[in-house]
Amino acid sequence: MSGRWGPLRWGIVLPGAVLVLIFLALGVWQVQRLEWKRDLIARTEAAVTAPPVAAPATTGPGEEFEYRHVTVTGAYVPAADTLVRAVTDFGAGYWVMTPFRTDQGWQLLVNRGFVAADATADYAPPPDGQGQILTGLMRASQEGGAFLRDNDPEAGRWFSRDTRAIAQAGGFAPVAPWFLDLDRGAGQGAPIGGLTVVSFPNSHLSYALTWFAMAAGLAILLVFIHRPERA
């Protein structure tokens, strides 16, 4: 029995040791992700709470602009709004995306806010005239669509705020590679601005502890299996 148990024991211990190393590597990776997420949260909170600055016309490769608080000055472009499906604390409805031309001549899309699904024919139009000063958060273009739902420009069905596709479908391209989430104004009715949710789930610490616990448990089991046999 002991003669057969020796090779069998090694056949269990060696793959088990490999698994221990894999679990440890996954735990270390989650620790690295934890530091990355903490840094992301800190940078985002700093950007959201910082005083607004003038918006750039373009963004360079790798430049961080998500959630930067900015202002733009110009006028809304006379064009039909694009309604993008949305779910907020107010229920199901749409984001109202409106083109805007700055005083410098470049264009962008402005998310003026949320309207309920049953109020799409009764919300405020964009203000007329030059010299409109808008303040909000820069948001990255959401290309393609949402989970399991692709945008359908020809049918006018939008599930994500894809700036390039919306601008091309509306005939007012080109636009900036980001859109502006408008702040909420005092006493503002629909569209309701300022509903940007800035939240980053951070469960990496619990994931790391789970992987390290699995590595420790398996290591203890392997030591128990590999312990010398008593006479």
Z-matrix of the N, CA and C atoms (Angstrom, degrees):
N
C 1 1.474
C 2 1.520 1 111.08
N 3 1.353 2 115.59 1 -45.69
C 4 1.452 3 119.32 2 -178.56
C 5 1.516 4 111.08 3 -66.09
N 6 1.362 5 117.64 4 -30.02
C 7 1.454 6 119.40 5 179.60
C 8 1.506 7 112.08 6 -67.86
N 9 1.316 8 116.43 7 -37.47
C 10 1.455 9 119.50 8 178.01
C 11 1.521 10 111.80 9 -77.98
N 12 1.314 11 117.27 10 -27.83
C 13 1.461 12 121.18 11 -177.67
C 14 1.536 13 111.99 12 -68.99
N 15 1.333 14 116.85 13 -30.62
C 16 1.463 15 119.46 14 -178.78
C 17 1.516 16 113.22 15 -60.48
N 18 1.352 17 119.57 16 -57.88
C 19 1.470 18 119.76 17 178.08
C 20 1.526 19 112.62 18 -61.08
N 21 1.347 20 117.43 19 -36.76
C 22 1.460 21 120.11 20 179.30
C 23 1.526 22 110.83 21 -64.92
N 24 1.341 23 115.15 22 -38.67
C 25 1.453 24 119.39 23 -179.98
C 26 1.528 25 110.73 24 -63.16
N 27 1.330 26 116.24 25 -44.36
C 28 1.469 27 119.14 26 178.67
C 29 1.542 28 111.18 27 -66.58
N 30 1.337 29 114.61 28 -32.00
C 31 1.457 30 117.88 29 177.57
C 32 1.512 31 112.75 30 -66.74
N 33 1.326 32 117.07 31 -20.69
C 34 1.458 33 121.19 32 176.42
C 35 1.528 34 110.57 33 -92.50
N 36 1.331 35 116.76 34 -41.97
C 37 1.457 36 121.34 35 -173.64
C 38 1.527 37 111.92 36 -67.48
N 39 1.348 38 118.01 37 -45.06
C 40 1.463 39 119.83 38 -176.06
C 41 1.532 40 112.76 39 -63.51
N 42 1.362 41 120.32 40 -50.69
C 43 1.473 42 118.62 41 175.76
C 44 1.529 43 112.54 42 -62.33
N 45 1.359 44 115.04 43 -34.03
C 46 1.458 45 118.27 44 178.06
C 47 1.520 46 112.09 45 -64.18
N 48 1.334 47 116.42 46 -38.83
C 49 1.461 48 119.93 47 178.21
C 50 1.525 49 110.97 48 -64.32
N 51 1.336 50 115.98 49 -38.13
C 52 1.463 51 119.42 50 176.64
C 53 1.528 52 110.15 51 -62.10
N 54 1.331 53 116.51 52 -41.86
C 55 1.464 54 120.01 53 178.51
C 56 1.527 55 111.45 54 -63.84
N 57 1.328 56 116.99 55 -38.17
C 58 1.465 57 120.03 56 177.27
C 59 1.528 58 110.37 57 -58.94
N 60 1.343 59 116.04 58 -44.85
C 61 1.468 60 120.02 59 178.95
C 62 1.525 61 111.26 60 -63.52
N 63 1.334 62 116.04 61 -39.29
C 64 1.472 63 119.38 62 178.58
C 65 1.530 64 110.42 63 -64.19
N 66 1.344 65 116.83 64 -44.38
C 67 1.468 66 120.30 65 179.38
C 68 1.534 67 110.70 66 -62.22
N 69 1.351 68 116.35 67 -40.62
C 70 1.460 69 119.62 68 178.43
C 71 1.530 70 110.94 69 -63.83
N 72 1.350 71 116.13 70 -41.45
C 73 1.467 72 119.90 71 179.23
C 74 1.520 73 110.84 72 -63.33
N 75 1.332 74 117.20 73 -40.77
C 76 1.461 75 120.54 74 178.04
C 77 1.531 76 111.11 75 -65.12
N 78 1.319 77 116.69 76 -37.54
C 79 1.458 78 119.86 77 177.09
C 80 1.515 79 111.94 78 -64.45
N 81 1.344 80 116.49 79 -43.54
C 82 1.469 81 120.12 80 177.72
C 83 1.522 82 110.36 81 -62.98
N 84 1.340 83 116.97 82 -40.27
C 85 1.463 84 120.60 83 178.70
C 86 1.524 85 111.15 84 -61.04
N 87 1.325 86 116.63 85 -40.49
C 88 1.465 87 119.76 86 178.61
C 89 1.528 88 111.34 87 -67.71
N 90 1.324 89 117.76 88 -33.39
C 91 1.462 90 119.92 89 175.07
C 92 1.528 91 110.20 90 -64.10
N 93 1.333 92 116.21 91 -41.68
C 94 1.461 93 120.21 92 177.08
C 95 1.531 94 110.71 93 -63.43
N 96 1.339 95 116.20 94 -41.39
C 97 1.464 96 119.90 95 177.09
C 98 1.532 97 111.01 96 -64.05
N 99 1.330 98 116.63 97 -34.16
C 100 1.458 99 120.75 98 178.29
C 101 1.523 100 110.54 99 -62.39
N 102 1.330 101 116.80 100 -44.72
C 103 1.464 102 120.01 101 179.05
C 104 1.522 103 110.91 102 -65.34
N 105 1.348 104 116.35 103 -39.74
C 106 1.466 105 119.83 104 177.62
C 107 1.522 106 111.06 105 -62.58
N 108 1.334 107 117.16 106 -43.63
C 109 1.464 108 120.94 107 -178.02
C 110 1.524 109 110.64 108 -66.83
N 111 1.330 110 117.47 109 -40.09
C 112 1.460 111 119.79 110 178.37
C 113 1.530 112 111.06 111 -63.18
N 114 1.325 113 115.88 112 -40.16
C 115 1.458 114 119.76 113 177.92
C 116 1.527 115 110.93 114 -65.68
N 117 1.347 116 116.89 115 -41.25
C 118 1.462 117 121.55 116 177.90
C 119 1.524 118 110.84 117 -61.29
N 120 1.327 119 117.47 118 -45.15
C 121 1.461 120 121.29 119 -179.91
C 122 1.524 121 110.64 120 -62.72
N 123 1.335 122 116.49 121 -42.67
C 124 1.464 123 120.01 122 -179.71
C 125 1.523 124 111.33 123 -64.31
N 126 1.344 125 116.67 124 -43.42
C 127 1.468 126 119.96 125 -179.94
C 128 1.525 127 111.33 126 -66.25
N 129 1.326 128 116.56 127 -38.84
C 130 1.461 129 120.33 128 -179.34
C 131 1.519 130 111.22 129 -67.96
N 132 1.336 131 116.67 130 -43.88
C 133 1.464 132 119.57 131 178.32
C 134 1.526 133 110.80 132 -62.09
N 135 1.334 134 116.51 133 -38.04
C 136 1.467 135 119.42 134 178.20
C 137 1.524 136 110.98 135 -65.81
N 138 1.351 137 116.72 136 -39.52
C 139 1.461 138 120.28 137 -179.68
C 140 1.518 139 111.63 138 -68.37
N 141 1.317 140 117.16 139 -40.82
C 142 1.468 141 120.86 140 -177.32
C 143 1.522 142 111.45 141 -67.97
N 144 1.327 143 116.25 142 -38.85
C 145 1.465 144 119.99 143 -174.81
C 146 1.526 145 113.18 144 -90.06
N 147 1.324 146 118.24 145 -9.05
C 148 1.464 147 120.73 146 -179.07
C 149 1.532 148 110.48 147 -72.25
N 150 1.313 149 118.18 148 153.76
C 151 1.466 150 120.73 149 176.30
C 152 1.522 151 110.28 150 -60.14
N 153 1.330 152 118.23 151 143.29
C 154 1.466 153 119.90 152 -178.62
C 155 1.521 154 112.14 153 -66.31
N 156 1.333 155 115.10 154 146.84
C 157 1.460 156 122.34 155 176.89
C 158 1.521 157 108.24 156 -122.14
N 159 1.334 158 116.34 157 167.03
C 160 1.458 159 120.09 158 178.25
C 161 1.522 160 110.05 159 -64.10
N 162 1.319 161 116.49 160 135.03
C 163 1.458 162 120.94 161 -177.06
C 164 1.522 163 110.50 162 -73.02
N 165 1.343 164 117.51 163 140.03
C 166 1.463 165 120.52 164 175.80
C 167 1.523 166 110.58 165 -79.58
N 168 1.330 167 116.44 166 147.75
C 169 1.464 168 120.15 167 178.86
C 170 1.518 169 111.09 168 -69.23
N 171 1.324 170 116.33 169 -35.03
C 172 1.460 171 121.17 170 -179.38
C 173 1.512 172 108.83 171 -134.34
N 174 1.305 173 115.26 172 167.81
C 175 1.464 174 121.21 173 175.57
C 176 1.510 175 108.06 174 -127.24
N 177 1.328 176 116.06 175 135.74
C 178 1.451 177 120.53 176 -179.03
C 179 1.521 178 112.00 177 -75.53
N 180 1.342 179 117.08 178 166.41
C 181 1.458 180 120.69 179 178.90
C 182 1.526 181 111.03 180 -59.28
N 183 1.332 182 115.07 181 127.50
C 184 1.451 183 120.10 182 178.27
C 185 1.523 184 114.50 183 76.61
N 186 1.318 185 118.47 184 0.46
C 187 1.464 186 119.95 185 -179.19
C 188 1.522 187 109.79 186 -71.07
N 189 1.308 188 115.34 187 134.85
C 190 1.452 189 120.28 188 -179.03
C 191 1.528 190 109.60 189 -86.55
N 192 1.311 191 116.73 190 118.51
C 193 1.460 192 120.08 191 -179.33
C 194 1.511 193 112.09 192 -132.95
N 195 1.335 194 118.14 193 -10.23
C 196 1.458 195 120.83 194 -177.54
C 197 1.525 196 110.49 195 -59.23
N 198 1.335 197 115.96 196 127.66
C 199 1.460 198 125.04 197 177.66
C 200 1.532 199 113.13 198 70.92
N 201 1.337 200 118.17 199 14.76
C 202 1.456 201 119.61 200 173.18
C 203 1.527 202 108.71 201 -69.83
N 204 1.332 203 117.13 202 135.10
C 205 1.458 204 122.15 203 -178.71
C 206 1.524 205 108.02 204 -87.51
N 207 1.351 206 117.05 205 117.41
C 208 1.458 207 121.27 206 -172.32
C 209 1.522 208 110.66 207 -135.98
N 210 1.343 209 114.61 208 167.53
C 211 1.458 210 122.29 209 173.12
C 212 1.526 211 109.02 210 -126.50
N 213 1.316 212 116.04 211 149.17
C 214 1.462 213 122.58 212 172.78
C 215 1.522 214 107.81 213 -133.28
N 216 1.318 215 116.39 214 149.08
C 217 1.466 216 122.42 215 179.42
C 218 1.516 217 109.18 216 -126.03
N 219 1.312 218 116.63 217 133.19
C 220 1.457 219 120.57 218 -179.35
C 221 1.509 220 111.16 219 167.19
N 222 1.339 221 116.36 220 -137.49
C 223 1.463 222 121.34 221 -178.13
C 224 1.520 223 109.93 222 -147.59
N 225 1.317 224 115.45 223 148.83
C 226 1.459 225 119.95 224 175.48
C 227 1.528 226 109.44 225 -69.36
N 228 1.323 227 115.80 226 143.05
C 229 1.460 228 121.94 227 179.25
C 230 1.526 229 108.95 228 -82.03
N 231 1.326 230 118.21 229 131.60
C 232 1.471 231 119.64 230 177.19
C 233 1.536 232 110.12 231 -66.22
N 234 1.299 233 116.00 232 95.20
C 235 1.471 234 121.90 233 -179.92
C 236 1.514 235 108.10 234 -156.45
N 237 1.316 236 115.21 235 159.37
C 238 1.462 237 119.74 236 179.77
C 239 1.522 238 110.25 237 -68.01
N 240 1.341 239 115.48 238 142.32
C 241 1.454 240 119.89 239 174.83
C 242 1.523 241 110.16 240 -67.63
N 243 1.313 242 115.49 241 153.00
C 244 1.462 243 121.72 242 172.40
C 245 1.518 244 107.89 243 -108.22
N 246 1.323 245 116.53 244 124.96
C 247 1.457 246 121.94 245 -178.99
C 248 1.519 247 109.50 246 -98.57
N 249 1.329 248 115.58 247 124.39
C 250 1.464 249 122.40 248 -177.40
C 251 1.523 250 108.26 249 -115.54
N 252 1.320 251 115.87 250 129.37
C 253 1.464 252 120.54 251 -177.12
C 254 1.532 253 110.72 252 -54.57
N 255 1.340 254 115.49 253 140.21
C 256 1.458 255 120.45 254 -178.64
C 257 1.519 256 109.89 255 -152.45
N 258 1.330 257 115.23 256 153.90
C 259 1.460 258 122.35 257 172.19
C 260 1.526 259 107.18 258 -130.27
N 261 1.321 260 116.68 259 122.16
C 262 1.458 261 121.72 260 -178.43
C 263 1.530 262 109.26 261 -129.81
N 264 1.342 263 115.61 262 -173.36
C 265 1.463 264 119.89 263 175.81
C 266 1.528 265 111.82 264 -64.72
N 267 1.332 266 116.85 265 -16.24
C 268 1.462 267 121.40 266 177.95
C 269 1.531 268 111.77 267 -89.10
N 270 1.332 269 117.30 268 -0.07
C 271 1.450 270 121.30 269 -179.98
C 272 1.519 271 112.21 270 107.31
N 273 1.334 272 115.86 271 -161.97
C 274 1.458 273 121.62 272 -179.20
C 275 1.519 274 110.02 273 -85.41
N 276 1.333 275 114.75 274 145.10
C 277 1.449 276 119.44 275 179.42
C 278 1.508 277 110.65 276 179.36
N 279 1.339 278 115.52 277 -137.88
C 280 1.468 279 120.07 278 -173.86
C 281 1.536 280 110.74 279 -144.28
N 282 1.341 281 114.16 280 148.94
C 283 1.458 282 120.96 281 164.55
C 284 1.529 283 107.39 282 -84.58
N 285 1.318 284 116.67 283 139.47
C 286 1.463 285 121.81 284 179.14
C 287 1.533 286 107.91 285 -100.20
N 288 1.328 287 116.41 286 109.47
C 289 1.465 288 122.40 287 -178.65
C 290 1.526 289 108.94 288 -101.99
N 291 1.340 290 116.02 289 122.37
C 292 1.460 291 122.43 290 -175.87
C 293 1.520 292 109.94 291 -127.49
N 294 1.341 293 118.22 292 133.25
C 295 1.473 294 119.90 293 178.47
C 296 1.526 295 111.60 294 -72.25
N 297 1.330 296 115.20 295 148.47
C 298 1.462 297 122.16 296 -176.74
C 299 1.526 298 108.37 297 -140.52
N 300 1.329 299 116.82 298 133.49
C 301 1.467 300 120.93 299 177.13
C 302 1.518 301 108.97 300 -108.87
N 303 1.318 302 116.42 301 125.12
C 304 1.456 303 120.74 302 -177.75
C 305 1.527 304 110.91 303 -78.93
N 306 1.326 305 115.51 304 167.52
C 307 1.459 306 120.59 305 176.93
C 308 1.525 307 111.83 306 -64.60
N 309 1.333 308 116.47 307 -21.56
C 310 1.467 309 120.11 308 178.48
C 311 1.524 310 112.63 309 -83.32
N 312 1.329 311 117.00 310 -7.95
C 313 1.456 312 120.77 311 175.03
C 314 1.509 313 115.85 312 103.07
N 315 1.337 314 118.80 313 -13.16
C 316 1.462 315 119.25 314 178.95
C 317 1.535 316 109.98 315 -89.74
N 318 1.308 317 115.97 316 160.00
C 319 1.460 318 122.04 317 -173.70
C 320 1.530 319 111.26 318 -117.35
N 321 1.311 320 114.43 319 156.58
C 322 1.457 321 121.14 320 175.30
C 323 1.517 322 108.49 321 -150.46
N 324 1.309 323 115.50 322 167.89
C 325 1.462 324 121.00 323 174.33
C 326 1.523 325 108.68 324 -100.27
N 327 1.323 326 115.71 325 137.27
C 328 1.458 327 122.21 326 179.61
C 329 1.524 328 108.94 327 -113.37
N 330 1.317 329 116.09 328 124.76
C 331 1.453 330 120.40 329 171.80
C 332 1.531 331 106.66 330 -83.98
N 333 1.334 332 116.34 331 99.34
C 334 1.464 333 120.36 332 -175.29
C 335 1.520 334 112.50 333 -73.70
N 336 1.325 335 117.17 334 -14.04
C 337 1.451 336 119.24 335 176.23
C 338 1.515 337 112.72 336 136.34
N 339 1.307 338 115.61 337 -165.32
C 340 1.463 339 123.54 338 -171.64
C 341 1.523 340 111.06 339 -106.80
N 342 1.341 341 114.90 340 139.81
C 343 1.462 342 121.60 341 169.96
C 344 1.525 343 108.40 342 -126.85
N 345 1.314 344 116.39 343 143.40
C 346 1.458 345 120.80 344 179.17
C 347 1.524 346 110.39 345 -67.85
N 348 1.313 347 115.49 346 157.80
C 349 1.466 348 120.61 347 -176.63
C 350 1.521 349 111.97 348 -61.42
N 351 1.329 350 117.59 349 -29.05
C 352 1.462 351 120.38 350 -178.05
C 353 1.536 352 112.21 351 -96.43
N 354 1.343 353 117.42 352 12.44
C 355 1.466 354 119.98 353 -177.56
C 356 1.521 355 111.98 354 -127.85
N 357 1.331 356 116.92 355 23.55
C 358 1.462 357 119.53 356 -176.33
C 359 1.528 358 113.04 357 -72.76
N 360 1.319 359 117.30 358 -13.47
C 361 1.466 360 119.72 359 178.90
C 362 1.524 361 112.11 360 -102.38
N 363 1.339 362 116.25 361 6.87
C 364 1.472 363 118.47 362 -173.64
C 365 1.517 364 111.01 363 -144.65
N 366 1.333 365 116.52 364 55.28
C 367 1.464 366 119.47 365 174.91
C 368 1.528 367 108.76 366 -125.42
N 369 1.328 368 115.50 367 163.04
C 370 1.465 369 120.73 368 -172.54
C 371 1.526 370 111.44 369 -68.95
N 372 1.338 371 118.25 370 135.76
C 373 1.457 372 120.91 371 174.54
C 374 1.526 373 109.88 372 -74.44
N 375 1.326 374 118.31 373 165.34
C 376 1.465 375 119.89 374 177.33
C 377 1.521 376 111.21 375 -67.33
N 378 1.327 377 118.81 376 149.26
C 379 1.472 378 120.79 377 178.41
C 380 1.523 379 111.34 378 -62.33
N 381 1.330 380 115.63 379 147.44
C 382 1.470 381 121.21 380 177.72
C 383 1.521 382 110.07 381 -88.37
N 384 1.328 383 114.72 382 161.51
C 385 1.453 384 120.62 383 169.71
C 386 1.504 385 114.59 384 96.28
N 387 1.328 386 114.86 385 158.64
C 388 1.449 387 122.35 386 176.86
C 389 1.528 388 110.09 387 -76.80
N 390 1.329 389 114.02 388 170.06
C 391 1.458 390 119.93 389 175.94
C 392 1.509 391 114.89 390 77.87
N 393 1.332 392 117.80 391 16.39
C 394 1.455 393 120.28 392 175.80
C 395 1.533 394 108.56 393 -70.65
N 396 1.323 395 116.50 394 128.79
C 397 1.464 396 121.94 395 178.45
C 398 1.526 397 108.19 396 -109.01
N 399 1.311 398 115.74 397 115.42
C 400 1.460 399 121.43 398 -177.99
C 401 1.522 400 109.52 399 -111.17
N 402 1.319 401 115.43 400 141.72
C 403 1.459 402 121.97 401 177.55
C 404 1.519 403 108.82 402 -129.12
N 405 1.308 404 115.45 403 136.32
C 406 1.460 405 119.59 404 179.99
C 407 1.506 406 111.52 405 -176.21
N 408 1.316 407 115.29 406 -163.84
C 409 1.458 408 122.17 407 -177.20
C 410 1.516 409 110.33 408 -107.23
N 411 1.331 410 116.64 409 134.82
C 412 1.454 411 121.29 410 172.92
C 413 1.529 412 108.69 411 -71.96
N 414 1.335 413 115.87 412 133.56
C 415 1.455 414 120.82 413 179.48
C 416 1.515 415 109.60 414 -130.67
N 417 1.306 416 116.22 415 140.91
C 418 1.460 417 120.82 416 -179.89
C 419 1.523 418 110.56 417 -69.75
N 420 1.327 419 115.64 418 143.42
C 421 1.460 420 121.06 419 176.95
C 422 1.521 421 110.09 420 -59.57
N 423 1.316 422 116.16 421 138.44
C 424 1.468 423 122.19 422 -178.03
C 425 1.530 424 108.57 423 -103.90
N 426 1.297 425 115.89 424 86.82
C 427 1.461 426 120.53 425 -170.64
C 428 1.526 427 112.51 426 -76.24
N 429 1.319 428 114.93 427 144.04
C 430 1.460 429 121.52 428 170.51
C 431 1.503 430 115.43 429 96.33
N 432 1.317 431 116.73 430 -55.13
C 433 1.454 432 120.01 431 -176.02
C 434 1.510 433 110.33 432 149.15
N 435 1.324 434 116.21 433 -161.62
C 436 1.457 435 121.92 434 179.67
C 437 1.520 436 108.84 435 -107.89
N 438 1.326 437 116.45 436 -177.50
C 439 1.456 438 121.95 437 -178.09
C 440 1.526 439 110.25 438 -60.23
N 441 1.324 440 115.80 439 118.34
C 442 1.468 441 123.68 440 178.67
C 443 1.531 442 112.95 441 64.00
N 444 1.330 443 117.88 442 13.91
C 445 1.466 444 121.07 443 179.66
C 446 1.520 445 108.64 444 -136.61
N 447 1.307 446 116.59 445 108.78
C 448 1.459 447 121.33 446 178.28
C 449 1.520 448 110.26 447 -88.79
N 450 1.323 449 115.43 448 144.36
C 451 1.460 450 119.52 449 174.31
C 452 1.530 451 110.22 450 -62.96
N 453 1.319 452 116.08 451 143.77
C 454 1.459 453 121.93 452 178.28
C 455 1.525 454 108.16 453 -126.30
N 456 1.355 455 117.16 454 84.09
C 457 1.469 456 119.66 455 -175.88
C 458 1.519 457 113.71 456 -58.42
N 459 1.332 458 117.84 457 -37.95
C 460 1.456 459 119.92 458 -177.70
C 461 1.522 460 111.92 459 -64.05
N 462 1.325 461 116.62 460 -35.54
C 463 1.468 462 120.43 461 179.35
C 464 1.526 463 112.13 462 -90.52
N 465 1.330 464 116.58 463 -4.72
C 466 1.463 465 119.27 464 -179.42
C 467 1.510 466 113.62 465 72.88
N 468 1.334 467 117.17 466 27.28
C 469 1.464 468 120.94 467 178.14
C 470 1.523 469 108.75 468 -106.15
N 471 1.309 470 115.44 469 118.64
C 472 1.459 471 121.50 470 -176.43
C 473 1.523 472 109.66 471 -124.06
N 474 1.328 473 114.43 472 130.64
C 475 1.460 474 120.72 473 179.66
C 476 1.531 475 112.00 474 -117.43
N 477 1.318 476 117.15 475 -6.06
C 478 1.457 477 121.29 476 176.06
C 479 1.520 478 108.90 477 -146.90
N 480 1.321 479 115.34 478 158.68
C 481 1.462 480 120.89 479 -176.94
C 482 1.530 481 108.96 480 -90.49
N 483 1.315 482 114.95 481 75.95
C 484 1.463 483 123.84 482 179.38
C 485 1.525 484 107.43 483 -87.79
N 486 1.331 485 117.03 484 101.05
C 487 1.463 486 120.62 485 -170.72
C 488 1.520 487 112.74 486 -61.84
N 489 1.319 488 117.45 487 -45.19
C 490 1.464 489 120.28 488 -177.04
C 491 1.518 490 110.91 489 -64.15
N 492 1.336 491 116.91 490 -47.62
C 493 1.460 492 120.78 491 -177.73
C 494 1.528 493 111.13 492 -64.83
N 495 1.335 494 117.19 493 -41.23
C 496 1.464 495 120.16 494 179.84
C 497 1.525 496 110.51 495 -64.62
N 498 1.340 497 116.90 496 -42.41
C 499 1.456 498 120.59 497 -179.63
C 500 1.521 499 111.46 498 -65.35
N 501 1.321 500 117.24 499 -41.40
C 502 1.459 501 120.28 500 178.46
C 503 1.519 502 111.25 501 -65.65
N 504 1.329 503 117.27 502 -41.97
C 505 1.463 504 120.28 503 179.54
C 506 1.524 505 111.23 504 -66.44
N 507 1.346 506 117.09 505 -32.68
C 508 1.452 507 120.31 506 -178.99
C 509 1.512 508 114.36 507 -87.45
N 510 1.341 509 116.92 508 -8.16
C 511 1.448 510 120.64 509 177.49
C 512 1.512 511 114.60 510 76.25
N 513 1.335 512 117.96 511 26.09
C 514 1.463 513 119.55 512 178.30
C 515 1.535 514 111.56 513 -126.44
N 516 1.323 515 116.88 514 25.52
C 517 1.466 516 121.07 515 176.19
C 518 1.528 517 109.02 516 -71.81
N 519 1.353 518 118.08 517 156.60
C 520 1.468 519 126.71 518 1.61
C 521 1.524 520 111.97 519 -88.27
N 522 1.339 521 114.83 520 162.07
C 523 1.452 522 121.28 521 176.25
C 524 1.522 523 108.82 522 -131.54
N 525 1.315 524 116.37 523 168.05
C 526 1.461 525 121.65 524 177.68
C 527 1.528 526 109.52 525 -61.79
N 528 1.344 527 117.25 526 152.69
C 529 1.469 528 120.42 527 -179.17
C 530 1.524 529 113.11 528 -79.44
N 531 1.307 530 116.98 529 28.54
C 532 1.458 531 123.12 530 176.28
C 533 1.533 532 107.14 531 -153.18
N 534 1.329 533 116.21 532 167.44
C 535 1.460 534 119.64 533 175.34
C 536 1.519 535 109.31 534 -126.03
N 537 1.319 536 116.13 535 163.40
C 538 1.457 537 122.06 536 -177.86
C 539 1.513 538 109.98 537 -104.18
N 540 1.333 539 116.46 538 120.68
C 541 1.461 540 121.75 539 172.01
C 542 1.523 541 107.61 540 -85.60
N 543 1.322 542 116.09 541 105.30
C 544 1.452 543 121.26 542 -172.59
C 545 1.529 544 111.02 543 -66.41
N 546 1.352 545 115.37 544 138.94
C 547 1.461 546 120.02 545 173.84
C 548 1.526 547 110.14 546 -66.30
N 549 1.310 548 115.94 547 161.05
C 550 1.461 549 120.41 548 178.71
C 551 1.515 550 110.14 549 -84.12
N 552 1.327 551 116.48 550 129.10
C 553 1.451 552 121.04 551 179.35
C 554 1.513 553 111.79 552 -87.86
N 555 1.327 554 116.04 553 159.28
C 556 1.460 555 121.40 554 179.43
C 557 1.522 556 110.21 555 -65.65
N 558 1.328 557 116.67 556 128.72
C 559 1.452 558 121.54 557 178.32
C 560 1.520 559 114.13 558 67.37
N 561 1.307 560 116.36 559 20.11
C 562 1.465 561 120.18 560 -175.73
C 563 1.519 562 111.80 561 -73.97
N 564 1.326 563 115.74 562 134.21
C 565 1.457 564 120.16 563 170.91
C 566 1.514 565 109.17 564 -92.70
N 567 1.319 566 116.42 565 -156.41
C 568 1.463 567 119.94 566 178.89
C 569 1.520 568 110.30 567 -74.75
N 570 1.351 569 116.91 568 140.85
C 571 1.457 570 127.06 569 -0.65
C 572 1.536 571 112.56 570 -70.49
N 573 1.327 572 115.46 571 144.14
C 574 1.460 573 121.79 572 -177.21
C 575 1.531 574 108.62 573 -92.63
N 576 1.311 575 116.62 574 114.11
C 577 1.457 576 121.18 575 178.96
C 578 1.515 577 112.07 576 -89.15
N 579 1.322 578 115.19 577 -179.42
C 580 1.465 579 120.67 578 175.71
C 581 1.505 580 115.09 579 70.53
N 582 1.324 581 117.65 580 26.26
C 583 1.465 582 120.20 581 -178.93
C 584 1.526 583 112.50 582 -101.93
N 585 1.316 584 117.27 583 13.81
C 586 1.462 585 120.50 584 179.71
C 587 1.526 586 109.89 585 -60.21
N 588 1.310 587 116.54 586 127.30
C 589 1.458 588 121.67 587 177.92
C 590 1.521 589 108.09 588 -97.42
N 591 1.326 590 115.72 589 115.44
C 592 1.465 591 121.15 590 178.53
C 593 1.522 592 107.09 591 -107.05
N 594 1.306 593 115.54 592 93.28
C 595 1.469 594 121.07 593 -176.17
C 596 1.516 595 109.42 594 -146.06
N 597 1.334 596 115.89 595 130.57
C 598 1.453 597 121.32 596 179.81
C 599 1.529 598 108.61 597 -126.61
N 600 1.333 599 117.99 598 103.53
C 601 1.467 600 119.28 599 177.73
C 602 1.519 601 110.25 600 -56.60
N 603 1.326 602 115.00 601 135.78
C 604 1.461 603 119.83 602 -177.14
C 605 1.524 604 109.20 603 -130.16
N 606 1.329 605 115.43 604 88.45
C 607 1.471 606 121.38 605 179.90
C 608 1.522 607 111.97 606 -110.02
N 609 1.330 608 116.70 607 14.26
C 610 1.463 609 119.34 608 -174.01
C 611 1.528 610 112.63 609 -65.39
N 612 1.335 611 117.78 610 -32.24
C 613 1.458 612 119.24 611 179.22
C 614 1.525 613 110.98 612 -64.20
N 615 1.337 614 116.94 613 -44.38
C 616 1.469 615 119.58 614 178.92
C 617 1.524 616 110.89 615 -65.79
N 618 1.339 617 117.15 616 -36.87
C 619 1.458 618 119.64 617 176.58
C 620 1.526 619 110.66 618 -63.48
N 621 1.337 620 116.57 619 -43.81
C 622 1.462 621 120.13 620 -179.66
C 623 1.525 622 110.73 621 -62.24
N 624 1.328 623 116.96 622 -45.27
C 625 1.463 624 119.91 623 179.25
C 626 1.521 625 111.15 624 -62.28
N 627 1.320 626 117.16 625 -36.35
C 628 1.467 627 120.86 626 178.68
C 629 1.524 628 110.56 627 -63.39
N 630 1.351 629 116.89 628 -48.13
C 631 1.465 630 119.50 629 179.68
C 632 1.526 631 111.93 630 -63.39
N 633 1.342 632 117.27 631 -41.02
C 634 1.468 633 119.95 632 179.24
C 635 1.526 634 110.84 633 -66.37
N 636 1.333 635 116.89 634 -37.80
C 637 1.470 636 119.95 635 177.90
C 638 1.520 637 110.92 636 -65.50
N 639 1.331 638 117.46 637 -40.39
C 640 1.464 639 120.43 638 177.41
C 641 1.523 640 110.80 639 -64.27
N 642 1.350 641 116.65 640 -39.93
C 643 1.464 642 119.74 641 178.04
C 644 1.524 643 110.43 642 -63.80
N 645 1.345 644 116.96 643 -43.70
C 646 1.458 645 120.39 644 -179.22
C 647 1.529 646 111.08 645 -65.57
N 648 1.332 647 116.41 646 -43.65
C 649 1.461 648 119.23 647 -179.98
C 650 1.522 649 112.55 648 -62.80
N 651 1.338 650 116.23 649 -43.09
C 652 1.452 651 119.54 650 179.42
C 653 1.518 652 111.04 651 -67.36
N 654 1.337 653 117.10 652 -37.91
C 655 1.472 654 120.01 653 178.92
C 656 1.521 655 110.81 654 -62.56
N 657 1.348 656 116.85 655 -42.37
C 658 1.470 657 120.25 656 178.24
C 659 1.522 658 110.51 657 -62.61
N 660 1.330 659 116.50 658 -41.52
C 661 1.466 660 120.45 659 178.72
C 662 1.522 661 110.92 660 -62.65
N 663 1.319 662 117.72 661 -41.07
C 664 1.462 663 120.90 662 -179.58
C 665 1.523 664 111.26 663 -67.02
N 666 1.324 665 116.66 664 -38.77
C 667 1.474 666 119.55 665 176.01
C 668 1.518 667 110.36 666 -62.34
N 669 1.322 668 116.29 667 -40.76
C 670 1.466 669 119.98 668 178.49
C 671 1.529 670 111.09 669 -63.42
N 672 1.335 671 116.61 670 -41.26
C 673 1.466 672 120.38 671 179.89
C 674 1.534 673 110.75 672 -66.81
N 675 1.333 674 115.89 673 -38.77
C 676 1.465 675 120.75 674 -172.37
C 677 1.537 676 112.96 675 -88.43
N 678 1.332 677 117.54 676 0.53
C 679 1.448 678 119.27 677 -177.53
C 680 1.530 679 110.13 678 -63.38
N 681 1.344 680 118.50 679 147.22
C 682 1.476 681 120.90 680 179.85
C 683 1.526 682 111.54 681 -59.24
N 684 1.324 683 115.53 682 141.47
C 685 1.455 684 120.04 683 178.01
C 686 1.521 685 110.24 684 -74.93
N 687 1.292 686 113.85 685 140.41
C 688 1.486 687 118.75 686 175.96
C 689 1.530 688 110.02 687 -77.04
N 690 1.291 689 113.85 688 148.63
C 691 1.472 690 118.71 689 179.07
C 692 1.515 691 108.49 690 -66.12
